[in-house]
Amino acid sequence: MPKRFLIDITTSRHYIGKHAVGIVRTEREIAKEYLASEKRTEFFYYDHLNAEFRSIGREKACEILYQDPKQVPKRMDPQAGPRVQYGSKVNLQSGDVVVSAGLLWDFDYLSLLYTAKKRKNIFVAQVIYDIIPIVMPEYCVPGMDKKFPKFILDAAWTADILFCISDSTLRDVESYLARLETRQPALARMELGADVHPSSPRPTESWRSLASGRFVLYVSTIEPRKNHQMLFNIWRELHERAPGEVLPLVFVGRPGWNVENLLSCIEGCHRLFPDRIRILEDVSDEDLSWLYANARYTVYPSLYEGWGLPIAESLAAGTPCLASSSASMPEVAGDMAELLDPLDYAAWRDAIHRYTVDDDLVQARRARIASTYEPRKWEQVIPLFRRKLDAVLAERGF
């Protein structure tokens, strides 16, 4: 039996007060599972300035993971388990199990774990979301083509098991490590949840002009790989053909890297912006749920994803989705969404037009999703992750 589980919540700590992206949500949900049910758990963050791991007490962890005290389950006792001082140095011990699922490739985090493993018998489980900076470096922030391969190699040499969030990611990781002829730890698949949060009665004041069923939604960070440019071009073309038919396209997400020109084009296109194309940032979970549930349909034309959580969130809300047919996205969509080649402009344009004007098509899609789609919730998938990890630990004698 492990001496203790050490759960890294470095990324969640950085996101206090911010709305969670997919990686942050995954780290939080893993940590919540152990916070609720494992008395031999401690939490920590990586202090990159001093290259040290520092402790986070259970009360502070509860504050970081839930943020809203009203969301903390009544069954949870933050006082249970070991009492550790916030910010004190963590001394790794033989028999420890470290679980890491955050945004850590900017730091020399795994090198520190590797050094500790050479001295002590420590088990490391690392979550891998994708290897996009390796397979598509041109769509990533400059420098990631050097930084991220180092992270994956460090993970291969440090981790005892890599949990991949899709079969597509697992295949990519396996192929990449085989090509390098380097050490390959155990690989396992983990699922992500797609909970639909309670919806606000109406969106916030600035969105009141959005009518239920009369807008199209795209939830994603705005960056070149996500293919917003194609959607902008399609909306321009459709507006030129029949301006009265064009529904507002709502982008929910923060601007990322290398989108200044696109944003300038959108904002300079007065025929579309801001009435027919809108950009919303820092949307609450409740308002996002309203947008998912009340969109006529959603779009997700990304060129490549490790998973594609907004597809699952759209289907969980009962809303039809036009999704990319590449990488992992067919795994998310199954036969519930219409899949399109993200490079096929004409196919996307024609599908968007059909879903905009054909009420029978949209209603048939909604009815099929309602009758057959079974969304996976975090409370279902994270215990599966934990059981897989426990099984490997038992095999390894931890």
C-alpha positions in Angstrom: 0.0 0.0 0.0 1.4 3.4 -0.9 2.7 5.5 1.9 0.8 8.4 0.5 -0.6 9.8 -2.7 0.8 13.2 -3.7 -1.5 15.0 -6.1 -0.1 17.9 -8.1 -2.4 20.9 -8.4 0.1 23.5 -9.6 -2.1 24.4 -12.6 -5.3 24.7 -10.6 -3.5 27.0 -8.2 -2.5 29.2 -11.1 -6.1 29.3 -12.3 -7.7 30.5 -9.1 -10.5 32.9 -10.0 -10.3 31.9 -13.7 -12.7 29.7 -15.7 -11.1 26.3 -16.3 -9.9 25.1 -19.6 -10.0 21.3 -20.2 -6.6 20.5 -18.7 -7.4 22.5 -15.6 -10.8 20.8 -15.2 -9.1 17.4 -15.5 -6.5 18.1 -12.9 -9.2 19.5 -10.6 -11.5 16.5 -11.0 -8.7 14.0 -10.3 -7.7 16.0 -7.2 -11.3 16.2 -6.0 -11.6 12.4 -6.1 -8.6 11.9 -3.9 -9.6 14.8 -1.6 -12.9 13.3 -1.0 -12.0 9.7 -0.5 -8.3 9.1 0.3 -7.0 9.9 3.8 -3.4 9.2 2.7 -3.4 12.0 0.2 -1.4 15.2 0.3 -1.4 18.0 -2.3 1.4 20.1 -3.7 2.5 22.6 -6.2 5.8 23.1 -8.1 7.7 26.3 -7.0 9.6 26.9 -10.3 11.5 29.8 -8.9 13.2 27.6 -6.3 12.8 24.3 -8.2 11.0 22.7 -5.2 7.7 20.9 -4.5 5.7 22.7 -1.8 2.8 21.4 0.2 -0.9 22.5 0.0 -3.0 21.7 3.1 -6.4 20.1 2.6 -8.3 23.2 3.5 -6.3 25.3 1.0 -6.7 22.5 -1.6 -10.4 22.6 -1.1 -10.4 26.3 -1.7 -8.4 25.9 -4.9 -10.3 23.0 -6.3 -13.9 24.3 -5.6 -13.4 28.1 -5.4 -17.1 28.4 -4.5 -17.5 27.1 -0.9 -21.1 26.2 -1.7 -19.9 23.6 -4.2 -17.9 21.6 -1.6 -19.8 18.3 -0.9 -21.2 18.1 2.6 -19.7 14.6 3.0 -16.2 16.1 2.6 -14.2 16.9 5.7 -11.2 19.2 4.9 -9.8 18.5 8.3 -9.5 14.8 7.6 -6.1 13.3 6.7 -2.6 14.6 7.4 -2.2 18.2 8.5 0.4 19.9 6.4 1.5 23.5 6.3 0.9 25.4 3.1 4.1 26.3 1.3 6.4 24.0 3.3 8.9 21.9 1.3 7.7 18.4 0.3 10.2 15.7 0.9 9.5 12.8 -1.3 9.7 9.4 0.4 10.1 5.8 -0.9 6.6 4.4 -1.4 5.1 7.7 -2.5 2.7 7.9 -5.6 2.8 11.1 -7.5 -0.1 12.0 -9.8 0.5 14.8 -12.3 -2.1 16.1 -14.8 -1.3 19.8 -15.3 0.3 22.3 -17.7 3.9 21.7 -16.7 6.0 21.7 -19.9 7.2 25.2 -19.3 9.0 24.0 -16.1 11.8 21.5 -15.3 9.3 19.7 -13.2 9.8 16.2 -14.3 13.6 16.5 -14.1 13.2 17.1 -10.3 11.0 14.0 -10.0 13.5 11.9 -12.1 16.3 12.9 -9.7 14.2 11.9 -6.7 13.3 8.6 -8.3 16.9 7.7 -8.8 17.3 7.8 -5.0 14.0 6.5 -3.8 11.3 4.1 -4.9 8.6 6.6 -6.1 5.8 5.8 -8.5 4.8 8.6 -11.0 1.6 8.7 -13.0 1.5 11.4 -15.7 -1.5 12.5 -17.8 -0.8 13.2 -21.5 -3.4 15.2 -23.4 -1.8 15.4 -26.9 1.5 15.8 -28.6 0.4 18.6 -31.0 3.7 20.6 -30.6 5.4 17.5 -32.1 3.0 16.6 -34.9 1.9 20.1 -35.7 4.6 22.5 -34.4 3.6 25.2 -36.9 0.4 25.7 -35.0 2.1 26.2 -31.6 3.7 29.1 -29.7 7.4 29.5 -30.9 9.7 27.5 -28.8 7.3 24.7 -28.1 8.9 22.6 -30.8 11.9 22.3 -28.4 10.2 22.5 -25.0 7.5 20.0 -25.5 9.5 17.1 -27.0 11.7 17.5 -23.9 8.6 17.2 -21.7 7.5 14.0 -23.4 11.0 12.5 -23.2 11.2 13.4 -19.5 7.8 11.9 -19.0 8.9 8.7 -20.8 11.9 8.4 -18.5 10.3 9.5 -15.3 6.7 8.2 -15.3 5.8 4.6 -14.6 2.5 5.1 -16.5 1.2 7.6 -19.0 -2.6 8.1 -19.0 -3.6 9.3 -22.5 -7.0 11.0 -22.9 -7.9 9.4 -26.2 -6.9 6.4 -28.3 -5.6 8.9 -30.9 -3.2 10.4 -28.3 -2.2 7.0 -27.1 -1.3 5.9 -30.6 0.6 9.2 -31.2 2.7 8.8 -28.0 3.4 5.1 -28.6 4.5 5.8 -32.2 6.7 8.8 -31.2 8.5 6.9 -28.5 9.0 3.9 -30.7 10.4 6.1 -33.4 12.9 7.5 -31.0 13.7 4.0 -29.7 13.6 5.4 -26.1 12.1 4.0 -22.9 8.3 3.5 -23.1 6.4 3.4 -19.8 3.1 1.7 -19.4 0.4 3.4 -21.5 -3.3 3.5 -20.5 -6.4 5.2 -21.7 -8.4 7.5 -19.5 -11.8 9.1 -20.1 -12.9 12.7 -19.6 -16.3 13.8 -18.2 -18.7 16.2 -19.9 -20.9 17.4 -17.2 -23.6 19.9 -18.0 -23.7 22.5 -15.2 -26.9 24.1 -14.1 -27.9 26.7 -16.6 -28.5 30.3 -15.8 -32.1 31.5 -16.5 -30.8 33.9 -19.1 -27.3 34.9 -20.2 -25.7 38.0 -18.7 -26.8 41.5 -19.7 -24.4 41.9 -22.7 -25.8 38.7 -24.3 -29.5 39.3 -23.9 -30.0 39.8 -27.7 -29.1 36.1 -28.3 -32.4 34.3 -28.9 -32.8 30.6 -28.0 -32.2 28.5 -31.1 -31.1 31.5 -33.2 -27.3 31.4 -32.9 -24.4 29.0 -33.6 -21.7 28.3 -30.9 -18.0 27.5 -31.1 -16.3 27.0 -27.7 -12.5 27.1 -28.0 -9.4 29.1 -27.4 -9.0 31.3 -30.5 -5.8 30.1 -32.3 -4.8 29.0 -35.8 -5.2 25.3 -35.2 -8.9 25.7 -34.2 -9.8 26.9 -37.7 -11.8 30.1 -36.8 -10.5 31.6 -40.0 -12.5 29.1 -42.1 -15.7 29.9 -40.1 -15.1 33.6 -40.6 -14.8 33.1 -44.4 -17.9 30.9 -44.5 -20.0 33.5 -42.6 -18.8 36.2 -45.0 -19.8 34.1 -48.0 -23.2 33.1 -46.6 -23.9 36.7 -45.6 -23.2 37.9 -49.2 -25.5 35.2 -50.6 -28.5 35.7 -48.2 -27.8 38.1 -45.3 -31.3 37.4 -43.8 -30.5 33.7 -43.3 -27.2 34.2 -41.4 -27.4 33.4 -37.7 -25.0 35.0 -35.2 -21.8 32.9 -34.7 -20.6 33.1 -31.1 -17.0 32.4 -30.3 -16.5 31.5 -26.6 -12.9 31.6 -25.7 -9.9 33.7 -25.1 -7.6 34.8 -27.9 -4.5 32.7 -28.0 -1.3 32.9 -30.0 -0.9 34.4 -33.5 -4.5 35.5 -34.1 -4.0 39.3 -34.2 -4.7 39.5 -37.9 -7.8 37.3 -37.7 -9.2 39.4 -34.9 -8.5 42.6 -36.9 -10.3 41.1 -39.9 -13.3 40.1 -37.8 -13.5 43.4 -36.0 -13.1 45.3 -39.3 -15.9 43.4 -41.0 -18.7 45.7 -40.1 -21.2 43.5 -42.0 -20.7 40.7 -39.5 -19.1 42.2 -36.3 -20.5 42.4 -33.7 -24.0 41.4 -34.7 -23.3 38.3 -36.8 -19.9 37.3 -35.2 -19.4 37.8 -31.4 -16.5 37.0 -29.2 -17.1 36.2 -25.5 -14.4 35.7 -22.9 -14.5 34.5 -19.2 -17.9 32.9 -19.5 -19.2 31.3 -16.3 -20.1 27.6 -16.3 -23.7 28.5 -15.8 -23.8 30.9 -18.7 -21.8 28.4 -20.9 -24.5 25.8 -20.1 -27.2 28.2 -21.3 -25.3 28.8 -24.5 -24.8 25.1 -25.2 -28.5 24.3 -24.5 -29.9 27.2 -26.5 -27.6 27.2 -29.6 -29.3 26.0 -32.7 -26.2 23.8 -33.3 -22.4 24.0 -32.4 -19.4 23.8 -34.6 -15.9 22.3 -33.9 -13.7 22.4 -37.0 -10.4 22.1 -35.2 -7.5 20.6 -37.3 -6.3 18.4 -34.5 -7.2 17.7 -30.9 -6.1 15.4 -28.1 -9.8 15.0 -27.3 -12.3 17.8 -28.1 -14.3 18.2 -24.9 -16.7 20.8 -26.3 -18.1 18.2 -28.7 -19.1 16.0 -25.8 -20.4 19.0 -23.9 -22.6 20.0 -26.8 -24.0 16.5 -27.1 -24.5 16.3 -23.4 -26.6 19.5 -23.6 -28.7 17.8 -26.4 -27.4 20.2 -29.1 -26.4 19.0 -32.6 -22.7 19.4 -33.5 -20.8 19.7 -36.7 -17.3 18.4 -35.9 -14.0 17.7 -37.4 -13.3 14.2 -38.7 -9.6 14.3 -37.8 -7.5 12.9 -34.9 -9.5 12.1 -31.8 -12.7 13.9 -32.6 -14.5 11.0 -34.1 -13.9 9.2 -30.7 -15.8 12.0 -29.0 -18.6 12.3 -31.5 -19.2 8.7 -32.5 -22.2 8.8 -34.9 -24.0 11.5 -32.9 -22.3 14.4 -34.7 -21.9 15.1 -38.4 -18.2 14.7 -39.1 -16.4 16.8 -41.8 -12.9 17.1 -43.0 -11.5 20.3 -41.4 -9.8 21.2 -44.6 -12.9 20.9 -46.8 -14.3 24.4 -46.9 -17.1 23.6 -49.3 -18.4 20.7 -47.1 -18.4 22.9 -44.0 -20.1 25.8 -45.8 -22.8 23.6 -47.2 -23.4 21.8 -43.9 -23.6 25.1 -42.0 -26.2 26.3 -44.5 -28.3 23.1 -44.2 -28.3 23.3 -40.4 -29.2 26.9 -40.5 -32.2 26.7 -42.8 -33.5 23.1 -42.3 -35.6 22.9 -39.1 -36.5 19.3 -39.7 -32.9 18.3 -39.9 -32.0 20.0 -36.6 -35.0 18.6 -34.8 -34.2 15.1 -36.0 -30.7 15.5 -34.8 -31.9 16.7 -31.4 -34.3 13.9 -31.1 -31.7 11.3 -31.9 -29.2 12.8 -29.3 -31.9 12.9 -26.7 -32.9 9.2 -27.2 -29.5 7.6 -27.6 -26.6 9.7 -26.3 -25.4 8.9 -22.9 -23.0 11.6 -21.6 -20.1 10.5 -19.3 -19.9 12.5 -16.1 -16.7 13.2 -14.2 -18.1 11.3 -11.2 -18.2 8.2 -13.4 -14.9 8.5 -15.2 -12.5 9.6 -12.5 -13.2 6.6 -10.3 -12.3 4.5 -13.4 -9.0 6.3 -13.7 -8.3 5.7 -10.0 -9.1 2.0 -10.3 -6.8 1.6 -13.3 -4.0 3.3 -11.3 -4.7 1.2 -8.2 -4.5 -2.0 -10.3 -1.1 -1.0 -11.7 0.1 0.0 -8.2 -0.9 -3.5 -6.9 1.0 -5.2 -9.8 4.1 -3.1 -9.0 3.9 -3.9 -5.3 3.0 -0.4 -4.1 
